[in-house]
């Protein structure tokens, strides 16, 4: 069974999902240039791939210099060290206040 998508109700345009053909109503064929849409879809696919790869630290960012593999992993180490330092310092300060250590 064919699946149809109505594009416009005023002008009876129908898109057939299985064949990818846009027809006028259910009769004559209407030819449409879809190459600009395909170019935009390709750009969107590259951005989606870059977004998916940003979740994996083994891949470089989309617009980066060559040999930048592992930049996300390195930034993960620095972020962990940064927050670990400040959280540890805060815990030590709380313990010093609770124990009544005089400076």
Secondary structure, 3 states (H helix, E strand, C coil): CCCEEEEECCCCEEEECCCCEEEECCCCECCCCCHHHHHHHHHHHHHHHHHHHHCCCCCCCCCCCCCCCCHHHHHHHHHHHHHHHHHHHHHHHHHHHHHCCCC
